[in-house]
Amino acid sequence: QVQLVESGGGLVHTGGSLRLSCVASGRTFSFSRYTMAWFRQAPGKEREFAAASDWRGTTTYYAPSVQGRFTISRDDAKDTVYLQMNSLQPEDTAVYYCAGGRVLTGRAYNPDDYNYWGQGTQVTVSS
């Protein structure tokens, strides 16, 4: 059974920073072979792509809304993917989900291409 477990969410003021972590487990989950991503969902809105790292860790993708403020990274030795979030704004408030999958190049933005999802961690940015 594959599990993705997020942590690191919380409440911060505008301009603050948070670092999210997602640890993968499960004998059938070859972390180093999977594209890992972060999606987010704000109240009343659809889930949207935030950032992704390809399975090699050499290519990263960002939504325009987070480009330059968020950084995704991965540690294959720890089966962990991170999302460093700086200069947080109230519009970043959402539940953040970790996702993993064998995603084709160019489709990192598409949630339907990810097989595994975490339970989510809440990020709240106060103004």
Order of alpha helices (4+ residues) and beta strands (2+ residues): beta-beta-beta-beta-beta-beta-beta-beta-beta-beta-beta
